[in-house]
Amino acid sequence: MSARTPAAQVLPSALPAHVAIIMDGNGRWASSQGLPREQGHRRGADAVRAVVRAAREIGIRALTLYAFSAQNWSRPGAEVGHLMDLLRTFLIDERAEILARGIRLVSIGDEARLPPLVRLPLRALVRASARNRGMTLCLALSYGGREAIVAAACKLARAVSDGRLRPEDITETLIDGTLDTRALPPVDLLIRTSGEQRLSNFLLWEGAYAELYFTPVLWPDFDRCELENALAAFARRERRYGRFVK
């Protein structure tokens, strides 16, 4: 890794507790290889397996992957169907390893929109892994950051309407506790692959003070070495949280 600091040399205290990844570039990877988009998604699924394993071994407490956005439903039906099949395959094929490695699986997003072929194995693995404490793997499925904030606001509005809550009692902590991510630590490091530099409606509230890391590497080529590069960059950052530091 030349001048970079390998993650293996980063002290545990310097590792981010929660890493979130926008996995971008499957289609462009396929095009660059002269392959159909489906092959890019398939290779992207392989990258997911490798990165989850690496994050667990390195000692990341929580890893959130932007697997399918609320806006992805507008893609062609055949592509959406292929992505759902890949999700189902991942949930079934990786079940044994997730349980053996002590990984707790959770999901965020509009689960009701997922087809039963994904929803049923997802719920089963969430239940089976609920007591695991090795690492939390969070899959963002049919997820949007704005949609999540709206849903939380609706819950609080109903509580106010029912007289169970006063408007002046609404705080950041209360909103935190209303979001689906309430059991996860705040996002410390948010990675986006493929060279794009935008959040694309991902963890807008939770990533308020996240360190952002953009890499030109397309997601199917993102591996343990690339993850370690991102972690090493994070370890060199000075996190200020809005404070003045001389």
SEDO-741451 format. One line per field, with one value per residue (C-alpha): residue number from 1; residue in three letters; x, y, z. Coordinates in pm, whole numbers, padded with zeros to 5 digits. Example, Ala and Ser with C-alpha at 12.3 -4.5 7.8 and 13.67 -1.06 7.14 Angstrom:
<rs>
resi <- (1, 2)
resn <- (ALA, SER)
east <- (01230, 01367)
north <- (-00450, -00106)
up <- (00780, 00714)
</rs>
This chain:
<rs>
resi <- (1, 2, 3, 4, 5, 6, 7, 8, 9, 10, 11, 12, 13, 14, 15, 16, 17, 18, 19, 20, 21, 22, 23, 24, 25, 26, 27, 28, 29, 30, 31, 32, 33, 34, 35, 36, 37, 38, 39, 40, 41, 42, 43, 44, 45, 46, 47, 48, 49, 50, 51, 52, 53, 54, 55, 56, 57, 58, 59, 60, 61, 62, 63, 64, 65, 66, 67, 68, 69, 70, 71, 72, 73, 74, 75, 76, 77, 78, 79, 80, 81, 82, 83, 84, 85, 86, 87, 88, 89, 90, 91, 92, 93, 94, 95, 96, 97, 98, 99, 100, 101, 102, 103, 104, 105, 106, 107, 108, 109, 110, 111, 112, 113, 114, 115, 116, 117, 118, 119, 120, 121, 122, 123, 124, 125, 126, 127, 128, 129, 130, 131, 132, 133, 134, 135, 136, 137, 138, 139, 140, 141, 142, 143, 144, 145, 146, 147, 148, 149, 150, 151, 152, 153, 154, 155, 156, 157, 158, 159, 160, 161, 162, 163, 164, 165, 166, 167, 168, 169, 170, 171, 172, 173, 174, 175, 176, 177, 178, 179, 180, 181, 182, 183, 184, 185, 186, 187, 188, 189, 190, 191, 192, 193, 194, 195, 196, 197, 198, 199, 200, 201, 202, 203, 204, 205, 206, 207, 208, 209, 210, 211, 212, 213, 214, 215, 216, 217, 218, 219, 220, 221, 222, 223, 224, 225, 226, 227, 228, 229, 230, 231, 232, 233, 234, 235, 236, 237, 238, 239, 240, 241, 242, 243, 244, 245, 246)
resn <- (MET, SER, ALA, ARG, THR, PRO, ALA, ALA, GLN, VAL, LEU, PRO, SER, ALA, LEU, PRO, ALA, HIS, VAL, ALA, ILE, ILE, MET, ASP, GLY, ASN, GLY, ARG, TRP, ALA, SER, SER, GLN, GLY, LEU, PRO, ARG, GLU, GLN, GLY, HIS, ARG, ARG, GLY, ALA, ASP, ALA, VAL, ARG, ALA, VAL, VAL, ARG, ALA, ALA, ARG, GLU, ILE, GLY, ILE, ARG, ALA, LEU, THR, LEU, TYR, ALA, PHE, SER, ALA, GLN, ASN, TRP, SER, ARG, PRO, GLY, ALA, GLU, VAL, GLY, HIS, LEU, MET, ASP, LEU, LEU, ARG, THR, PHE, LEU, ILE, ASP, GLU, ARG, ALA, GLU, ILE, LEU, ALA, ARG, GLY, ILE, ARG, LEU, VAL, SER, ILE, GLY, ASP, GLU, ALA, ARG, LEU, PRO, PRO, LEU, VAL, ARG, LEU, PRO, LEU, ARG, ALA, LEU, VAL, ARG, ALA, SER, ALA, ARG, ASN, ARG, GLY, MET, THR, LEU, CYS, LEU, ALA, LEU, SER, TYR, GLY, GLY, ARG, GLU, ALA, ILE, VAL, ALA, ALA, ALA, CYS, LYS, LEU, ALA, ARG, ALA, VAL, SER, ASP, GLY, ARG, LEU, ARG, PRO, GLU, ASP, ILE, THR, GLU, THR, LEU, ILE, ASP, GLY, THR, LEU, ASP, THR, ARG, ALA, LEU, PRO, PRO, VAL, ASP, LEU, LEU, ILE, ARG, THR, SER, GLY, GLU, GLN, ARG, LEU, SER, ASN, PHE, LEU, LEU, TRP, GLU, GLY, ALA, TYR, ALA, GLU, LEU, TYR, PHE, THR, PRO, VAL, LEU, TRP, PRO, ASP, PHE, ASP, ARG, CYS, GLU, LEU, GLU, ASN, ALA, LEU, ALA, ALA, PHE, ALA, ARG, ARG, GLU, ARG, ARG, TYR, GLY, ARG, PHE, VAL, LYS)
east <- (00000, 00309, 00275, -00066, -00114, -00259, -00569, -00392, -00163, -00448, -00524, -00871, -00951, -00888, -01124, -01470, -01745, -01990, -01896, -02158, -02100, -02274, -02191, -02180, -02047, -02179, -02322, -02012, -01793, -01998, -01986, -01609, -01583, -01826, -02072, -02444, -02540, -02655, -02296, -02190, -02449, -02334, -01974, -02094, -02256, -01918, -01764, -02030, -01927, -01559, -01613, -01847, -01591, -01307, -01500, -01578, -01214, -01082, -01316, -01575, -01874, -02138, -02144, -02436, -02461, -02684, -02815, -03133, -03267, -03627, -03557, -03419, -03777, -03797, -03534, -03643, -03844, -03600, -03309, -03508, -03603, -03240, -03136, -03407, -03284, -02929, -03050, -03234, -02927, -02708, -02944, -02965, -02606, -02445, -02675, -02438, -02133, -02320, -02434, -02096, -01912, -02147, -02284, -02620, -02821, -03068, -03237, -03368, -03609, -03960, -03949, -04314, -04225, -03981, -04115, -04173, -03876, -03653, -03867, -03909, -03541, -03449, -03684, -03571, -03204, -03276, -03449, -03183, -02896, -03063, -02847, -02516, -02273, -01971, -02070, -02395, -02455, -02730, -02879, -03052, -03329, -03595, -03436, -03422, -03285, -03557, -03824, -03683, -03693, -04051, -04155, -04000, -04170, -04507, -04462, -04382, -04672, -04912, -04776, -04835, -05184, -05269, -05148, -04861, -04597, -04558, -04397, -04142, -04027, -03903, -03524, -03243, -03224, -03594, -03566, -03262, -03472, -03754, -03542, -03492, -03118, -03171, -02983, -02676, -02396, -02373, -02203, -01833, -01716, -01925, -01763, -01882, -01726, -01707, -01588, -01929, -01933, -02285, -02491, -02782, -03035, -02836, -02833, -02884, -02955, -02719, -02425, -02441, -02083, -01953, -01617, -01670, -01440, -01479, -01286, -01281, -01278, -01594, -01781, -01706, -01333, -01366, -01195, -01027, -00730, -00958, -01148, -00819, -00724, -01047, -00993, -00637, -00759, -01019, -00751, -00563, -00866, -00912, -01276, -01403, -01784, -01810, -01565, -01287, -00945, -00624)
north <- (00000, 00219, 00547, 00461, 00338, -00015, -00055, -00336, -00066, 00162, 00145, 00013, 00350, 00516, 00286, 00418, 00250, 00275, 00262, 00324, 00255, 00374, 00084, 00254, 00151, -00195, -00086, 00106, -00186, -00415, -00169, -00138, -00517, -00542, -00732, -00687, -00486, -00804, -00928, -00605, -00655, -01014, -00906, -00635, -00904, -01078, -00751, -00730, -01071, -00976, -00639, -00775, -01042, -00788, -00540, -00814, -00925, -00569, -00491, -00251, -00245, -00156, -00164, -00021, -00097, 00098, -00211, -00077, 00277, 00391, 00548, 00222, 00096, 00320, 00113, -00129, -00419, -00682, -00513, -00475, -00842, -00942, -00730, -00891, -01237, -01141, -01016, -01342, -01543, -01338, -01382, -01758, -01835, -01613, -01715, -01978, -01751, -01455, -01669, -01840, -01507, -01362, -01095, -00936, -00853, -00564, -00370, -00018, 00109, 00032, -00344, -00380, -00296, -00587, -00898, -01204, -01382, -01123, -01022, -01373, -01481, -01130, -01151, -01504, -01406, -01092, -01311, -01582, -01334, -01103, -01217, -01192, -00926, -00958, -00688, -00533, -00555, -00316, -00349, -00036, -00180, 00031, 00306, 00682, 00931, 01188, 00920, 00800, 01152, 01203, 00872, 00977, 01317, 01148, 00929, 01233, 01430, 01148, 01148, 01523, 01487, 01214, 01429, 01194, 01450, 01827, 01995, 02167, 01824, 01720, 01708, 01567, 01275, 01204, 01210, 00980, 00737, 00744, 00655, 00294, 00339, 00411, 00096, 00186, 00427, 00752, 00713, 00791, 00716, 00727, 00578, 00619, 00426, 00499, 00861, 01020, 01276, 01300, 01138, 01025, 01043, 00808, 00842, 01219, 01254, 00987, 01106, 01471, 01459, 01162, 01182, 01142, 00927, 00919, 00674, 00628, 00251, 00090, -00120, -00464, -00383, -00259, -00513, -00542, -00334, -00051, -00069, -00046, 00260, 00427, 00336, 00466, 00796, 00817, 00763, 01067, 01296, 01552, 01535, 01871, 01839, 02213, 02306, 02560, 02396, 02601)
up <- (00000, -00037, 00154, 00290, 00645, 00636, 00849, 01033, 01179, 01282, 01652, 01734, 01891, 01552, 01363, 01280, 01478, 01191, 00823, 00555, 00186, -00129, -00359, -00697, -01035, -01116, -01448, -01553, -01456, -01678, -01967, -01937, -01961, -02252, -02033, -01960, -01651, -01478, -01471, -01304, -01032, -00988, -00944, -00709, -00493, -00475, -00353, -00080, 00051, 00056, 00224, 00492, 00578, 00587, 00802, 01054, 01071, 01103, 01392, 01253, 01487, 01229, 00849, 00651, 00279, 00041, -00135, -00298, -00281, -00279, -00617, -00763, -00808, -01114, -01296, -01571, -01432, -01555, -01377, -01054, -01073, -01118, -00817, -00604, -00708, -00610, -00271, -00211, -00310, -00075, 00219, 00167, 00068, 00334, 00619, 00758, 00751, 00899, 01191, 01234, 01245, 01505, 01272, 01354, 01043, 01042, 00764, 00715, 00453, 00332, 00381, 00279, -00082, -00107, -00280, -00058, -00217, -00046, 00251, 00394, 00403, 00523, 00821, 00898, 00908, 01111, 01371, 01367, 01412, 01664, 01957, 01769, 01888, 01658, 01408, 01291, 00917, 00812, 00465, 00334, 00117, -00053, 00154, 00123, 00373, 00312, 00329, 00663, 00808, 00684, 00843, 01175, 01154, 01093, 01401, 01616, 01464, 01556, 01910, 01934, 01786, 02038, 02326, 02411, 02320, 02326, 02023, 02247, 02372, 02028, 02036, 01825, 02067, 02026, 01647, 01670, 01869, 01616, 01311, 01203, 01267, 01638, 01745, 01538, 01630, 01432, 01095, 01130, 00776, 00460, 00150, -00208, -00492, -00868, -00845, -00789, -00508, -00375, -00098, -00316, -00033, 00193, 00574, 00557, 00930, 01059, 00849, 00960, 01089, 00894, 00725, 00350, 00138, -00238, -00451, -00830, -00784, -00920, -00665, -00821, -00781, -00421, -00195, 00144, 00029, -00082, 00248, 00435, 00228, 00335, 00701, 00691, 00544, 00821, 01086, 00954, 00970, 01248, 01348, 01476, 01492, 01427, 01704, 01651, 01672, 01651)
</rs>
